[in-house]
Amino acid sequence: MSDLVIVARFASRPEATVAQSLLRSEGIETLMPEFNALLADYDPSMMEHGWRLLAHKDDAEEAQAVLRDAQMEI
């Protein structure tokens, strides 16, 4: 887990899921630690840091560039 870094944070689960799908389509694997943890027993205080996307540190810059480019296209 020490090779993982946060590449993005999102205010909502749908936003994070779309970003994760975009990165996966570019060949960048990510992990969203909060994805399943909050489904069963939602506690808003657990989300003070938002939905995090983690990627391997070697892929972090590319992942952030992909997400930045996607925002510019909106």
RARASUL-V309657 format. One record per pair of residues at least 6 apart in sequence whose ideal C-beta (glycine too) atoms are under 7 Angstrom apart, sorted by sequence separation. I is the first residue (numbers start at 1). J is the second residue. If there is no record, write none. Layout:
I:J
I:J
This chain:
10:16
23:30
38:46
55:63
10:19
20:30
8:19
20:32
16:32
34:51
34:52
32:51
33:52
32:52
32:53
33:54
30:53
31:54
30:54
30:55
4:31
28:55
28:59
20:53
30:63
19:53
28:62
16:51
28:63
16:53
13:51
28:66
11:50
12:51
9:49
10:50
23:63
26:66
9:50
10:51
9:51
9:52
23:66
22:66
8:53
6:52
7:53
7:54
6:54
7:55
19:67
22:70
5:54
4:54
5:55
4:55
4:56
5:57
3:56
7:60
3:57
5:60
7:63
7:64
8:67
